[in-house]
Amino acid sequence: MTDALEDHRGTVSIGGRPITNLRFADDIDGLAGNECELASLVEQLDKASSNFGMEISAEKTKIMANSKEPSKKEIKVNG
């Protein structure tokens, strides 16, 4: 997963330091400043996972947004 995450340049920052993900055990929380950035991050994680014979569980995947506007971008996992 480090391969996918190291190329991701996120726009979320805390104290001036860019934060692109939070990891705990076998979970990864991706952080993105906009929908296109999030879609790109999910796509990179999906490709990296498949390179190692793993896949992201679409049933367990959740998206949270901190916005008053509804999401306009469709984010796909495993097609």
PDB file of N, CA, C and O in Angstrom:
ATOM      1  N   MET A   1       0.812  -1.189   0.000  1.00  0.00           N
ATOM      2  CA  MET A   1       0.000   0.000   0.000  1.00  0.00           C
ATOM      3  C   MET A   1       0.856   1.253   0.000  1.00  0.00           C
ATOM      4  O   MET A   1       0.443   2.307  -0.484  1.00  0.00           O
ATOM      5  N   THR A   2       2.050   1.124   0.548  1.00  0.00           N
ATOM      6  CA  THR A   2       2.953   2.270   0.564  1.00  0.00           C
ATOM      7  C   THR A   2       3.232   2.749  -0.854  1.00  0.00           C
ATOM      8  O   THR A   2       3.371   3.951  -1.084  1.00  0.00           O
ATOM      9  N   ASP A   3       3.315   1.813  -1.820  1.00  0.00           N
ATOM     10  CA  ASP A   3       3.553   2.186  -3.215  1.00  0.00           C
ATOM     11  C   ASP A   3       2.477   3.129  -3.733  1.00  0.00           C
ATOM     12  O   ASP A   3       2.791   4.124  -4.387  1.00  0.00           O
ATOM     13  N   ALA A   4       1.225   2.833  -3.453  1.00  0.00           N
ATOM     14  CA  ALA A   4       0.120   3.665  -3.929  1.00  0.00           C
ATOM     15  C   ALA A   4       0.071   4.988  -3.203  1.00  0.00           C
ATOM     16  O   ALA A   4      -0.229   6.018  -3.807  1.00  0.00           O
ATOM     17  N   LEU A   5       0.357   4.975  -1.929  1.00  0.00           N
ATOM     18  CA  LEU A   5       0.216   6.185  -1.120  1.00  0.00           C
ATOM     19  C   LEU A   5       1.373   7.162  -1.276  1.00  0.00           C
ATOM     20  O   LEU A   5       1.191   8.364  -1.082  1.00  0.00           O
ATOM     21  N   GLU A   6       2.566   6.668  -1.624  1.00  0.00           N
ATOM     22  CA  GLU A   6       3.704   7.583  -1.709  1.00  0.00           C
ATOM     23  C   GLU A   6       3.602   8.536  -2.891  1.00  0.00           C
ATOM     24  O   GLU A   6       4.176   9.624  -2.842  1.00  0.00           O
ATOM     25  N   ASP A   7       2.898   8.169  -3.938  1.00  0.00           N
ATOM     26  CA  ASP A   7       2.732   9.040  -5.105  1.00  0.00           C
ATOM     27  C   ASP A   7       1.555  10.002  -4.954  1.00  0.00           C
ATOM     28  O   ASP A   7       1.417  10.941  -5.737  1.00  0.00           O
ATOM     29  N   HIS A   8       0.716   9.773  -3.959  1.00  0.00           N
ATOM     30  CA  HIS A   8      -0.467  10.614  -3.765  1.00  0.00           C
ATOM     31  C   HIS A   8      -0.072  11.911  -3.069  1.00  0.00           C
ATOM     32  O   HIS A   8       0.488  11.894  -1.973  1.00  0.00           O
ATOM     33  N   ARG A   9      -0.366  13.023  -3.710  1.00  0.00           N
ATOM     34  CA  ARG A   9      -0.088  14.344  -3.143  1.00  0.00           C
ATOM     35  C   ARG A   9      -1.406  14.952  -2.708  1.00  0.00           C
ATOM     36  O   ARG A   9      -2.130  15.522  -3.524  1.00  0.00           O
ATOM     37  N   GLY A  10      -1.717  14.838  -1.456  1.00  0.00           N
ATOM     38  CA  GLY A  10      -2.989  15.305  -0.940  1.00  0.00           C
ATOM     39  C   GLY A  10      -2.998  16.789  -0.629  1.00  0.00           C
ATOM     40  O   GLY A  10      -1.952  17.429  -0.522  1.00  0.00           O
ATOM     41  N   THR A  11      -4.204  17.321  -0.488  1.00  0.00           N
ATOM     42  CA  THR A  11      -4.366  18.741  -0.164  1.00  0.00           C
ATOM     43  C   THR A  11      -4.853  18.960   1.258  1.00  0.00           C
ATOM     44  O   THR A  11      -5.060  20.100   1.672  1.00  0.00           O
ATOM     45  N   VAL A  12      -5.042  17.868   2.022  1.00  0.00           N
ATOM     46  CA  VAL A  12      -5.437  17.988   3.423  1.00  0.00           C
ATOM     47  C   VAL A  12      -4.163  18.146   4.243  1.00  0.00           C
ATOM     48  O   VAL A  12      -3.211  17.385   4.069  1.00  0.00           O
ATOM     49  N   SER A  13      -4.145  19.136   5.141  1.00  0.00           N
ATOM     50  CA  SER A  13      -2.957  19.313   5.966  1.00  0.00           C
ATOM     51  C   SER A  13      -3.351  19.618   7.403  1.00  0.00           C
ATOM     52  O   SER A  13      -4.392  20.217   7.672  1.00  0.00           O
ATOM     53  N   ILE A  14      -2.499  19.193   8.304  1.00  0.00           N
ATOM     54  CA  ILE A  14      -2.664  19.464   9.730  1.00  0.00           C
ATOM     55  C   ILE A  14      -1.355  20.072  10.197  1.00  0.00           C
ATOM     56  O   ILE A  14      -0.304  19.437  10.112  1.00  0.00           O
ATOM     57  N   GLY A  15      -1.415  21.295  10.689  1.00  0.00           N
ATOM     58  CA  GLY A  15      -0.210  21.978  11.133  1.00  0.00           C
ATOM     59  C   GLY A  15       0.790  22.200  10.016  1.00  0.00           C
ATOM     60  O   GLY A  15       1.996  22.236  10.261  1.00  0.00           O
ATOM     61  N   GLY A  16       0.300  22.348   8.782  1.00  0.00           N
ATOM     62  CA  GLY A  16       1.177  22.576   7.644  1.00  0.00           C
ATOM     63  C   GLY A  16       1.765  21.311   7.043  1.00  0.00           C
ATOM     64  O   GLY A  16       2.475  21.377   6.040  1.00  0.00           O
ATOM     65  N   ARG A  17       1.482  20.162   7.638  1.00  0.00           N
ATOM     66  CA  ARG A  17       2.015  18.888   7.141  1.00  0.00           C
ATOM     67  C   ARG A  17       0.922  18.154   6.367  1.00  0.00           C
ATOM     68  O   ARG A  17      -0.163  17.934   6.906  1.00  0.00           O
ATOM     69  N   PRO A  18       1.185  17.767   5.101  1.00  0.00           N
ATOM     70  CA  PRO A  18       0.153  17.068   4.325  1.00  0.00           C
ATOM     71  C   PRO A  18      -0.159  15.690   4.921  1.00  0.00           C
ATOM     72  O   PRO A  18       0.744  14.931   5.271  1.00  0.00           O
ATOM     73  N   ILE A  19      -1.435  15.393   5.026  1.00  0.00           N
ATOM     74  CA  ILE A  19      -1.902  14.101   5.542  1.00  0.00           C
ATOM     75  C   ILE A  19      -2.743  13.445   4.450  1.00  0.00           C
ATOM     76  O   ILE A  19      -3.753  14.007   4.026  1.00  0.00           O
ATOM     77  N   THR A  20      -2.335  12.270   3.993  1.00  0.00           N
ATOM     78  CA  THR A  20      -3.067  11.599   2.918  1.00  0.00           C
ATOM     79  C   THR A  20      -3.815  10.364   3.395  1.00  0.00           C
ATOM     80  O   THR A  20      -4.744   9.907   2.729  1.00  0.00           O
ATOM     81  N   ASN A  21      -3.415   9.815   4.554  1.00  0.00           N
ATOM     82  CA  ASN A  21      -4.080   8.603   5.022  1.00  0.00           C
ATOM     83  C   ASN A  21      -3.823   8.391   6.503  1.00  0.00           C
ATOM     84  O   ASN A  21      -2.862   8.907   7.072  1.00  0.00           O
ATOM     85  N   LEU A  22      -4.707   7.619   7.107  1.00  0.00           N
ATOM     86  CA  LEU A  22      -4.552   7.165   8.482  1.00  0.00           C
ATOM     87  C   LEU A  22      -4.646   5.651   8.440  1.00  0.00           C
ATOM     88  O   LEU A  22      -5.540   5.113   7.787  1.00  0.00           O
ATOM     89  N   ARG A  23      -3.757   4.956   9.112  1.00  0.00           N
ATOM     90  CA  ARG A  23      -3.755   3.485   9.077  1.00  0.00           C
ATOM     91  C   ARG A  23      -3.872   2.923  10.483  1.00  0.00           C
ATOM     92  O   ARG A  23      -3.266   3.425  11.429  1.00  0.00           O
ATOM     93  N   PHE A  24      -4.667   1.866  10.593  1.00  0.00           N
ATOM     94  CA  PHE A  24      -4.805   1.150  11.851  1.00  0.00           C
ATOM     95  C   PHE A  24      -5.079  -0.306  11.521  1.00  0.00           C
ATOM     96  O   PHE A  24      -6.060  -0.622  10.848  1.00  0.00           O
ATOM     97  N   ALA A  25      -4.211  -1.196  11.998  1.00  0.00           N
ATOM     98  CA  ALA A  25      -4.325  -2.638  11.740  1.00  0.00           C
ATOM     99  C   ALA A  25      -4.445  -2.852  10.227  1.00  0.00           C
ATOM    100  O   ALA A  25      -3.531  -2.502   9.481  1.00  0.00           O
ATOM    101  N   ASP A  26      -5.566  -3.423   9.770  1.00  0.00           N
ATOM    102  CA  ASP A  26      -5.726  -3.668   8.337  1.00  0.00           C
ATOM    103  C   ASP A  26      -6.664  -2.663   7.668  1.00  0.00           C
ATOM    104  O   ASP A  26      -7.199  -2.932   6.593  1.00  0.00           O
ATOM    105  N   ASP A  27      -6.862  -1.517   8.295  1.00  0.00           N
ATOM    106  CA  ASP A  27      -7.720  -0.473   7.743  1.00  0.00           C
ATOM    107  C   ASP A  27      -6.878   0.710   7.269  1.00  0.00           C
ATOM    108  O   ASP A  27      -5.852   1.040   7.863  1.00  0.00           O
ATOM    109  N   ILE A  28      -7.332   1.336   6.190  1.00  0.00           N
ATOM    110  CA  ILE A  28      -6.713   2.560   5.693  1.00  0.00           C
ATOM    111  C   ILE A  28      -7.820   3.578   5.494  1.00  0.00           C
ATOM    112  O   ILE A  28      -8.808   3.306   4.812  1.00  0.00           O
ATOM    113  N   ASP A  29      -7.656   4.749   6.088  1.00  0.00           N
ATOM    114  CA  ASP A  29      -8.568   5.868   5.853  1.00  0.00           C
ATOM    115  C   ASP A  29      -7.850   6.843   4.933  1.00  0.00           C
ATOM    116  O   ASP A  29      -6.841   7.436   5.313  1.00  0.00           O
ATOM    117  N   GLY A  30      -8.370   7.008   3.729  1.00  0.00           N
ATOM    118  CA  GLY A  30      -7.786   7.950   2.783  1.00  0.00           C
ATOM    119  C   GLY A  30      -8.384   9.327   2.998  1.00  0.00           C
ATOM    120  O   GLY A  30      -9.590   9.460   3.205  1.00  0.00           O
ATOM    121  N   LEU A  31      -7.551  10.343   2.950  1.00  0.00           N
ATOM    122  CA  LEU A  31      -8.005  11.717   3.139  1.00  0.00           C
ATOM    123  C   LEU A  31      -7.762  12.496   1.860  1.00  0.00           C
ATOM    124  O   LEU A  31      -6.680  12.437   1.276  1.00  0.00           O
ATOM    125  N   ALA A  32      -8.783  13.226   1.433  1.00  0.00           N
ATOM    126  CA  ALA A  32      -8.669  14.006   0.202  1.00  0.00           C
ATOM    127  C   ALA A  32      -9.405  15.322   0.365  1.00  0.00           C
ATOM    128  O   ALA A  32     -10.396  15.409   1.090  1.00  0.00           O
ATOM    129  N   GLY A  33      -8.912  16.340  -0.313  1.00  0.00           N
ATOM    130  CA  GLY A  33      -9.503  17.659  -0.228  1.00  0.00           C
ATOM    131  C   GLY A  33     -10.669  17.873  -1.168  1.00  0.00           C
ATOM    132  O   GLY A  33     -11.431  18.827  -1.006  1.00  0.00           O
ATOM    133  N   ASN A  34     -10.822  16.981  -2.167  1.00  0.00           N
ATOM    134  CA  ASN A  34     -11.951  17.086  -3.090  1.00  0.00           C
ATOM    135  C   ASN A  34     -12.271  15.716  -3.680  1.00  0.00           C
ATOM    136  O   ASN A  34     -11.533  14.753  -3.473  1.00  0.00           O
ATOM    137  N   GLU A  35     -13.366  15.641  -4.409  1.00  0.00           N
ATOM    138  CA  GLU A  35     -13.834  14.356  -4.933  1.00  0.00           C
ATOM    139  C   GLU A  35     -12.877  13.741  -5.946  1.00  0.00           C
ATOM    140  O   GLU A  35     -12.654  12.530  -5.932  1.00  0.00           O
ATOM    141  N   CYS A  36     -12.314  14.560  -6.819  1.00  0.00           N
ATOM    142  CA  CYS A  36     -11.385  14.030  -7.828  1.00  0.00           C
ATOM    143  C   CYS A  36     -10.141  13.444  -7.172  1.00  0.00           C
ATOM    144  O   CYS A  36      -9.637  12.403  -7.592  1.00  0.00           O
ATOM    145  N   GLU A  37      -9.660  14.114  -6.155  1.00  0.00           N
ATOM    146  CA  GLU A  37      -8.487  13.628  -5.414  1.00  0.00           C
ATOM    147  C   GLU A  37      -8.800  12.295  -4.735  1.00  0.00           C
ATOM    148  O   GLU A  37      -7.972  11.384  -4.737  1.00  0.00           O
ATOM    149  N   LEU A  38      -9.998  12.184  -4.155  1.00  0.00           N
ATOM    150  CA  LEU A  38     -10.402  10.945  -3.501  1.00  0.00           C
ATOM    151  C   LEU A  38     -10.543   9.811  -4.509  1.00  0.00           C
ATOM    152  O   LEU A  38     -10.104   8.690  -4.251  1.00  0.00           O
ATOM    153  N   ALA A  39     -11.155  10.098  -5.657  1.00  0.00           N
ATOM    154  CA  ALA A  39     -11.304   9.076  -6.695  1.00  0.00           C
ATOM    155  C   ALA A  39      -9.943   8.578  -7.158  1.00  0.00           C
ATOM    156  O   ALA A  39      -9.761   7.380  -7.375  1.00  0.00           O
ATOM    157  N   SER A  40      -8.991   9.482  -7.309  1.00  0.00           N
ATOM    158  CA  SER A  40      -7.642   9.102  -7.717  1.00  0.00           C
ATOM    159  C   SER A  40      -6.974   8.232  -6.657  1.00  0.00           C
ATOM    160  O   SER A  40      -6.328   7.238  -6.988  1.00  0.00           O
ATOM    161  N   LEU A  41      -7.125   8.597  -5.392  1.00  0.00           N
ATOM    162  CA  LEU A  41      -6.538   7.827  -4.301  1.00  0.00           C
ATOM    163  C   LEU A  41      -7.122   6.414  -4.247  1.00  0.00           C
ATOM    164  O   LEU A  41      -6.383   5.443  -4.084  1.00  0.00           O
ATOM    165  N   VAL A  42      -8.435   6.298  -4.383  1.00  0.00           N
ATOM    166  CA  VAL A  42      -9.083   4.982  -4.361  1.00  0.00           C
ATOM    167  C   VAL A  42      -8.603   4.142  -5.544  1.00  0.00           C
ATOM    168  O   VAL A  42      -8.358   2.945  -5.398  1.00  0.00           O
ATOM    169  N   GLU A  43      -8.471   4.764  -6.705  1.00  0.00           N
ATOM    170  CA  GLU A  43      -7.993   4.043  -7.888  1.00  0.00           C
ATOM    171  C   GLU A  43      -6.568   3.537  -7.682  1.00  0.00           C
ATOM    172  O   GLU A  43      -6.258   2.400  -8.039  1.00  0.00           O
ATOM    173  N   GLN A  44      -5.701   4.369  -7.111  1.00  0.00           N
ATOM    174  CA  GLN A  44      -4.320   3.958  -6.850  1.00  0.00           C
ATOM    175  C   GLN A  44      -4.267   2.814  -5.841  1.00  0.00           C
ATOM    176  O   GLN A  44      -3.497   1.870  -6.018  1.00  0.00           O
ATOM    177  N   LEU A  45      -5.072   2.888  -4.795  1.00  0.00           N
ATOM    178  CA  LEU A  45      -5.114   1.809  -3.801  1.00  0.00           C
ATOM    179  C   LEU A  45      -5.645   0.521  -4.413  1.00  0.00           C
ATOM    180  O   LEU A  45      -5.149  -0.564  -4.113  1.00  0.00           O
ATOM    181  N   ASP A  46      -6.652   0.641  -5.267  1.00  0.00           N
ATOM    182  CA  ASP A  46      -7.233  -0.529  -5.920  1.00  0.00           C
ATOM    183  C   ASP A  46      -6.205  -1.220  -6.811  1.00  0.00           C
ATOM    184  O   ASP A  46      -6.095  -2.446  -6.796  1.00  0.00           O
ATOM    185  N   LYS A  47      -5.451  -0.439  -7.585  1.00  0.00           N
ATOM    186  CA  LYS A  47      -4.416  -1.013  -8.458  1.00  0.00           C
ATOM    187  C   LYS A  47      -3.301  -1.670  -7.649  1.00  0.00           C
ATOM    188  O   LYS A  47      -2.852  -2.769  -7.974  1.00  0.00           O
ATOM    189  N   ALA A  48      -2.858  -0.987  -6.591  1.00  0.00           N
ATOM    190  CA  ALA A  48      -1.784  -1.543  -5.759  1.00  0.00           C
ATOM    191  C   ALA A  48      -2.238  -2.827  -5.077  1.00  0.00           C
ATOM    192  O   ALA A  48      -1.464  -3.778  -4.967  1.00  0.00           O
ATOM    193  N   SER A  49      -3.474  -2.859  -4.624  1.00  0.00           N
ATOM    194  CA  SER A  49      -4.011  -4.064  -3.973  1.00  0.00           C
ATOM    195  C   SER A  49      -4.020  -5.237  -4.939  1.00  0.00           C
ATOM    196  O   SER A  49      -3.609  -6.342  -4.586  1.00  0.00           O
ATOM    197  N   SER A  50      -4.492  -4.996  -6.162  1.00  0.00           N
ATOM    198  CA  SER A  50      -4.589  -6.089  -7.129  1.00  0.00           C
ATOM    199  C   SER A  50      -3.214  -6.611  -7.526  1.00  0.00           C
ATOM    200  O   SER A  50      -3.081  -7.784  -7.877  1.00  0.00           O
ATOM    201  N   ASN A  51      -2.185  -5.762  -7.478  1.00  0.00           N
ATOM    202  CA  ASN A  51      -0.818  -6.218  -7.779  1.00  0.00           C
ATOM    203  C   ASN A  51      -0.331  -7.270  -6.782  1.00  0.00           C
ATOM    204  O   ASN A  51       0.547  -8.071  -7.102  1.00  0.00           O
ATOM    205  N   PHE A  52      -0.898  -7.268  -5.579  1.00  0.00           N
ATOM    206  CA  PHE A  52      -0.513  -8.225  -4.545  1.00  0.00           C
ATOM    207  C   PHE A  52      -1.583  -9.282  -4.309  1.00  0.00           C
ATOM    208  O   PHE A  52      -1.542  -9.995  -3.307  1.00  0.00           O
ATOM    209  N   GLY A  53      -2.548  -9.386  -5.233  1.00  0.00           N
ATOM    210  CA  GLY A  53      -3.588 -10.404  -5.125  1.00  0.00           C
ATOM    211  C   GLY A  53      -4.647 -10.089  -4.083  1.00  0.00           C
ATOM    212  O   GLY A  53      -5.363 -10.985  -3.636  1.00  0.00           O
ATOM    213  N   MET A  54      -4.754  -8.833  -3.694  1.00  0.00           N
ATOM    214  CA  MET A  54      -5.757  -8.435  -2.710  1.00  0.00           C
ATOM    215  C   MET A  54      -6.793  -7.558  -3.399  1.00  0.00           C
ATOM    216  O   MET A  54      -6.550  -7.029  -4.483  1.00  0.00           O
ATOM    217  N   GLU A  55      -7.938  -7.410  -2.768  1.00  0.00           N
ATOM    218  CA  GLU A  55      -8.933  -6.499  -3.319  1.00  0.00           C
ATOM    219  C   GLU A  55      -9.623  -5.733  -2.200  1.00  0.00           C
ATOM    220  O   GLU A  55      -9.735  -6.207  -1.070  1.00  0.00           O
ATOM    221  N   ILE A  56     -10.077  -4.548  -2.542  1.00  0.00           N
ATOM    222  CA  ILE A  56     -10.799  -3.710  -1.595  1.00  0.00           C
ATOM    223  C   ILE A  56     -12.230  -4.213  -1.527  1.00  0.00           C
ATOM    224  O   ILE A  56     -12.860  -4.436  -2.561  1.00  0.00           O
ATOM    225  N   SER A  57     -12.738  -4.389  -0.346  1.00  0.00           N
ATOM    226  CA  SER A  57     -14.118  -4.841  -0.169  1.00  0.00           C
ATOM    227  C   SER A  57     -15.067  -3.657  -0.374  1.00  0.00           C
ATOM    228  O   SER A  57     -15.136  -2.755   0.461  1.00  0.00           O
ATOM    229  N   ALA A  58     -15.793  -3.672  -1.488  1.00  0.00           N
ATOM    230  CA  ALA A  58     -16.738  -2.587  -1.784  1.00  0.00           C
ATOM    231  C   ALA A  58     -17.857  -2.539  -0.743  1.00  0.00           C
ATOM    232  O   ALA A  58     -18.391  -1.470  -0.450  1.00  0.00           O
ATOM    233  N   GLU A  59     -18.208  -3.696  -0.187  1.00  0.00           N
ATOM    234  CA  GLU A  59     -19.275  -3.741   0.815  1.00  0.00           C
ATOM    235  C   GLU A  59     -18.865  -3.057   2.116  1.00  0.00           C
ATOM    236  O   GLU A  59     -19.699  -2.472   2.806  1.00  0.00           O
ATOM    237  N   LYS A  60     -17.585  -3.133   2.445  1.00  0.00           N
ATOM    238  CA  LYS A  60     -17.095  -2.558   3.697  1.00  0.00           C
ATOM    239  C   LYS A  60     -16.574  -1.125   3.523  1.00  0.00           C
ATOM    240  O   LYS A  60     -16.300  -0.440   4.508  1.00  0.00           O
ATOM    241  N   THR A  61     -16.441  -0.681   2.284  1.00  0.00           N
ATOM    242  CA  THR A  61     -15.889   0.640   2.009  1.00  0.00           C
ATOM    243  C   THR A  61     -16.954   1.710   2.204  1.00  0.00           C
ATOM    244  O   THR A  61     -18.084   1.575   1.736  1.00  0.00           O
ATOM    245  N   LYS A  62     -16.577   2.769   2.900  1.00  0.00           N
ATOM    246  CA  LYS A  62     -17.500   3.874   3.165  1.00  0.00           C
ATOM    247  C   LYS A  62     -16.833   5.187   2.778  1.00  0.00           C
ATOM    248  O   LYS A  62     -15.613   5.333   2.865  1.00  0.00           O
ATOM    249  N   ILE A  63     -17.650   6.133   2.353  1.00  0.00           N
ATOM    250  CA  ILE A  63     -17.155   7.462   2.023  1.00  0.00           C
ATOM    251  C   ILE A  63     -17.875   8.462   2.907  1.00  0.00           C
ATOM    252  O   ILE A  63     -19.104   8.473   2.986  1.00  0.00           O
ATOM    253  N   MET A  64     -17.099   9.297   3.567  1.00  0.00           N
ATOM    254  CA  MET A  64     -17.663  10.380   4.373  1.00  0.00           C
ATOM    255  C   MET A  64     -17.201  11.698   3.779  1.00  0.00           C
ATOM    256  O   MET A  64     -16.043  11.851   3.390  1.00  0.00           O
ATOM    257  N   ALA A  65     -18.116  12.636   3.717  1.00  0.00           N
ATOM    258  CA  ALA A  65     -17.786  13.953   3.185  1.00  0.00           C
ATOM    259  C   ALA A  65     -18.152  15.021   4.195  1.00  0.00           C
ATOM    260  O   ALA A  65     -19.138  14.905   4.923  1.00  0.00           O
ATOM    261  N   ASN A  66     -17.351  16.045   4.223  1.00  0.00           N
ATOM    262  CA  ASN A  66     -17.618  17.181   5.091  1.00  0.00           C
ATOM    263  C   ASN A  66     -17.957  18.368   4.186  1.00  0.00           C
ATOM    264  O   ASN A  66     -17.159  19.287   4.003  1.00  0.00           O
ATOM    265  N   SER A  67     -19.163  18.316   3.631  1.00  0.00           N
ATOM    266  CA  SER A  67     -19.578  19.332   2.684  1.00  0.00           C
ATOM    267  C   SER A  67     -21.090  19.469   2.714  1.00  0.00           C
ATOM    268  O   SER A  67     -21.803  18.501   2.977  1.00  0.00           O
ATOM    269  N   LYS A  68     -21.571  20.660   2.448  1.00  0.00           N
ATOM    270  CA  LYS A  68     -23.011  20.875   2.388  1.00  0.00           C
ATOM    271  C   LYS A  68     -23.582  20.491   1.028  1.00  0.00           C
ATOM    272  O   LYS A  68     -24.791  20.305   0.887  1.00  0.00           O
ATOM    273  N   GLU A  69     -22.711  20.373   0.031  1.00  0.00           N
ATOM    274  CA  GLU A  69     -23.145  20.023  -1.321  1.00  0.00           C
ATOM    275  C   GLU A  69     -23.090  18.511  -1.513  1.00  0.00           C
ATOM    276  O   GLU A  69     -22.166  17.863  -1.021  1.00  0.00           O
ATOM    277  N   PRO A  70     -24.066  17.938  -2.222  1.00  0.00           N
ATOM    278  CA  PRO A  70     -24.039  16.487  -2.473  1.00  0.00           C
ATOM    279  C   PRO A  70     -22.894  16.109  -3.411  1.00  0.00           C
ATOM    280  O   PRO A  70     -22.450  16.914  -4.230  1.00  0.00           O
ATOM    281  N   SER A  71     -22.435  14.888  -3.276  1.00  0.00           N
ATOM    282  CA  SER A  71     -21.347  14.386  -4.106  1.00  0.00           C
ATOM    283  C   SER A  71     -21.790  14.296  -5.561  1.00  0.00           C
ATOM    284  O   SER A  71     -22.896  13.844  -5.856  1.00  0.00           O
ATOM    285  N   LYS A  72     -20.926  14.725  -6.459  1.00  0.00           N
ATOM    286  CA  LYS A  72     -21.230  14.688  -7.878  1.00  0.00           C
ATOM    287  C   LYS A  72     -20.408  13.637  -8.616  1.00  0.00           C
ATOM    288  O   LYS A  72     -20.721  13.278  -9.751  1.00  0.00           O
ATOM    289  N   LYS A  73     -19.372  13.156  -7.977  1.00  0.00           N
ATOM    290  CA  LYS A  73     -18.456  12.218  -8.611  1.00  0.00           C
ATOM    291  C   LYS A  73     -18.744  10.805  -8.130  1.00  0.00           C
ATOM    292  O   LYS A  73     -18.929  10.572  -6.936  1.00  0.00           O
ATOM    293  N   GLU A  74     -18.779   9.877  -9.050  1.00  0.00           N
ATOM    294  CA  GLU A  74     -18.971   8.474  -8.703  1.00  0.00           C
ATOM    295  C   GLU A  74     -17.597   7.858  -8.479  1.00  0.00           C
ATOM    296  O   GLU A  74     -16.727   7.913  -9.348  1.00  0.00           O
ATOM    297  N   ILE A  75     -17.416   7.275  -7.305  1.00  0.00           N
ATOM    298  CA  ILE A  75     -16.141   6.653  -6.955  1.00  0.00           C
ATOM    299  C   ILE A  75     -16.351   5.154  -6.950  1.00  0.00           C
ATOM    300  O   ILE A  75     -17.188   4.635  -6.213  1.00  0.00           O
ATOM    301  N   LYS A  76     -15.581   4.456  -7.783  1.00  0.00           N
ATOM    302  CA  LYS A  76     -15.777   3.021  -7.977  1.00  0.00           C
ATOM    303  C   LYS A  76     -14.632   2.219  -7.371  1.00  0.00           C
ATOM    304  O   LYS A  76     -13.469   2.618  -7.428  1.00  0.00           O
ATOM    305  N   VAL A  77     -14.990   1.083  -6.792  1.00  0.00           N
ATOM    306  CA  VAL A  77     -14.024   0.115  -6.289  1.00  0.00           C
ATOM    307  C   VAL A  77     -14.309  -1.195  -6.993  1.00  0.00           C
ATOM    308  O   VAL A  77     -15.447  -1.664  -6.992  1.00  0.00           O
ATOM    309  N   ASN A  78     -13.292  -1.792  -7.593  1.00  0.00           N
ATOM    310  CA  ASN A  78     -13.463  -3.062  -8.335  1.00  0.00           C
ATOM    311  C   ASN A  78     -14.538  -2.932  -9.402  1.00  0.00           C
ATOM    312  O   ASN A  78     -15.389  -3.811  -9.535  1.00  0.00           O
ATOM    313  N   GLY A  79     -14.509  -1.867 -10.148  1.00  0.00           N
ATOM    314  CA  GLY A  79     -15.475  -1.646 -11.220  1.00  0.00           C
ATOM    315  C   GLY A  79     -16.808  -1.247 -10.690  1.00  0.00           C
ATOM    316  O   GLY A  79     -17.738  -1.022 -11.464  1.00  0.00           O
TER     317      GLY A  79
END
